[in-house]
């Protein structure tokens, strides 16, 4: 009988969602330090908001969170689209951020030293 070996554990799925949840929690509370827990130090972000391409280092997101403040009425859905033992792709649908905007984000994560961190964030602001 062939042995069964599961490459990705249920715990990995939970840890990926928990990492992205830190991003969501920081956005809701307006706390960039909480948001930063989700991201690798060298993470980048790029996307479209207001029809313009925005992006660069993830510190731009932290600035946005600090300037925009709390989003207590924000609603989100986190979906793990794909996962391997060391990589993951996650979609975050977000409604009503601190500025009342709606977004779809795609986060790519790496597992390094046992921790999942977002290495890149792609986003689209819906009009």
Secondary structure, DSSP 8 states (H G I E B T S, - for coil): ------SS-HHHHHHHHHHHHHHHHHHHHT-HHHHHTTEEEEEEEEEEETTEEEEEETHHHHHHHHHH---TT-EEEEEEEEE-SSEEEEEEEEES-TTS-EEEEEEEEEEETTEEEEEEEEEEEE-
